Amino acid sequence: MREEVIEEKEIIAHSGELPEVAFHNSLHFLTENPDGPHLTLTPEEITFLQQGVIERYKWIILRDLNPKMRGRSEFRSIERAIVNYKRLKCYAKKQQLDISDIIPELAQALTIYIKAELKDPYLKEHYLRTVNCSRKDWEWFVKELHLDLSDLLPNPEEFFKRTPLRFQETVALFKR
């Protein structure tokens, strides 16, 4: 793999919240930008760059599925994890990329998150939840990650009656 392509993949994988934008910027830089190297990319190099998009989305989703992140300003919530997973899935479908290898890690992260949520005495006592998505989106996401709904959340009716916290409220609560 050419050094310029490797460097651009790293830029994509460490970009902001919209890694597909970084991909297109890198593609333009490598091929057309007057200050770029004017490369003709091989299909393998393009796929390699696209893997940077998948890596970045995975990082973003895992950040928001990590209960230890709930008190940090970069945390954005389960709702945003779902939004970003949908973006990733759409991108992968459009580019004909397989993302099945990241599903187990996302599933494990969601499992850890919900276990922490259910064990939290403050949330239970105050009838709150940091899982701030709709029940419909929750069920869709759980199925997407090949998890069993009833194993993950034994009493969804009761759980989804709790007041959902916006991500800013979650961050403020867990800074304590």
C-alpha positions in Angstrom: 0.0 0.0 0.0 1.4 3.4 -0.9 2.4 5.6 2.0 0.1 8.5 0.9 -2.9 6.1 1.0 -1.9 4.8 4.5 -1.6 8.3 5.8 -5.1 9.3 4.4 -6.7 6.2 5.9 -5.4 7.3 9.3 -6.8 10.8 8.8 -10.2 9.2 8.0 -10.1 6.8 10.9 -9.4 9.8 13.3 -11.7 12.3 11.7 -14.9 13.9 13.1 -18.4 12.7 13.4 -18.9 12.3 9.6 -16.1 10.0 8.4 -17.6 9.6 4.9 -16.9 13.3 4.4 -13.3 12.8 5.4 -13.2 9.9 2.9 -14.3 12.1 0.1 -11.8 14.8 1.1 -9.0 12.2 1.2 -10.1 10.8 -2.2 -10.0 14.3 -3.7 -6.7 15.1 -2.1 -5.1 12.0 -3.4 -6.4 12.2 -6.9 -7.4 15.7 -7.9 -6.2 18.4 -5.5 -3.5 20.6 -7.0 -1.5 20.2 -3.8 -2.0 16.4 -3.7 0.0 13.6 -5.2 -2.4 13.1 -8.2 -2.6 9.3 -7.8 -4.7 6.9 -9.7 -6.0 4.7 -6.9 -6.5 1.0 -7.3 -9.7 -0.7 -6.2 -7.8 -2.1 -3.2 -6.6 1.3 -2.2 -10.1 2.7 -2.3 -11.4 -0.2 -0.2 -8.5 0.4 2.2 -9.6 4.0 2.6 -13.2 2.9 3.0 -12.1 0.8 5.9 -11.1 4.0 7.6 -14.7 5.1 7.5 -15.8 1.9 9.1 -13.2 2.2 11.8 -14.2 5.7 12.6 -17.9 4.9 12.8 -17.1 1.9 15.0 -15.1 4.1 17.3 -17.9 6.7 17.5 -20.6 4.0 18.2 -18.4 2.3 20.8 -17.8 5.6 22.5 -21.6 6.1 22.9 -22.1 2.5 24.0 -19.5 2.8 26.8 -21.2 3.4 30.2 -17.9 4.8 31.5 -18.2 7.7 29.0 -21.5 8.9 30.3 -19.9 11.7 32.4 -17.6 12.9 29.6 -18.4 15.8 27.3 -17.8 13.7 24.1 -20.5 11.2 25.1 -23.6 11.4 22.9 -25.9 8.6 24.0 -27.5 5.4 22.8 -29.8 7.5 20.5 -26.7 8.8 18.7 -25.1 5.4 18.6 -28.2 4.2 16.7 -28.1 7.1 14.3 -24.4 6.5 13.6 -25.0 2.8 13.2 -27.7 3.6 10.6 -25.3 5.9 8.8 -22.6 3.3 8.8 -25.0 0.7 7.5 -26.2 3.0 4.8 -22.7 3.8 3.8 -21.6 0.1 3.8 -24.6 -0.8 1.7 -24.0 1.9 -0.8 -20.3 1.0 -1.1 -21.0 -2.7 -1.0 -18.9 -3.2 2.1 -19.3 -5.9 4.7 -19.6 -4.7 8.3 -20.6 -8.0 9.9 -17.2 -8.4 11.6 -17.9 -5.4 13.9 -21.4 -6.6 15.1 -20.1 -8.8 17.9 -18.1 -6.0 19.4 -21.0 -3.6 19.2 -23.3 -6.2 20.7 -20.9 -6.8 23.6 -20.7 -3.0 24.2 -24.5 -2.6 24.2 -24.8 -5.6 26.6 -22.3 -4.0 29.0 -24.1 -0.6 28.8 -27.6 -2.0 29.6 -26.2 -4.0 32.5 -24.6 -0.9 34.0 -27.9 1.0 33.4 -30.0 -1.6 35.1 -27.6 -1.8 38.1 -27.5 1.9 38.7 -29.4 2.6 41.9 -29.8 6.3 41.3 -31.4 5.8 37.9 -33.7 3.2 39.3 -34.7 5.2 42.4 -35.4 8.4 40.3 -37.1 6.4 37.5 -34.6 7.6 34.9 -32.9 6.1 32.0 -29.9 7.1 29.9 -31.1 4.9 27.1 -32.7 7.9 25.4 -34.0 6.3 22.2 -37.5 5.1 21.5 -38.5 1.6 22.3 -39.0 0.9 18.6 -35.4 2.1 17.8 -34.1 0.1 20.8 -35.7 -3.1 19.6 -34.5 -2.5 16.0 -30.9 -1.9 17.2 -30.9 -4.9 19.5 -32.1 -7.1 16.6 -29.5 -5.6 14.3 -26.8 -6.6 16.8 -28.2 -10.2 16.9 -29.1 -9.9 20.6 -32.1 -11.4 22.3 -34.5 -8.6 23.4 -35.8 -10.4 26.5 -32.4 -11.5 27.7 -31.0 -8.0 27.4 -33.9 -6.2 29.0 -36.2 -8.5 30.9 -38.9 -5.9 31.6 -39.0 -3.4 28.7 -42.5 -2.1 29.5 -41.3 -0.9 32.9 -38.0 0.3 31.7 -39.4 2.4 28.9 -41.8 4.1 31.3 -38.7 5.7 33.0 -37.9 9.3 32.0 -35.2 9.4 29.3 -32.4 11.8 29.9 -31.0 13.9 27.1 -27.3 13.3 26.5 -26.4 16.6 28.2 -28.4 15.6 31.3 -26.6 12.2 31.3 -23.2 13.9 31.1 -24.1 16.3 33.9 -25.5 13.5 36.1 -22.5 11.2 35.7 -19.9 13.9 36.3 -20.7 13.6 40.0 
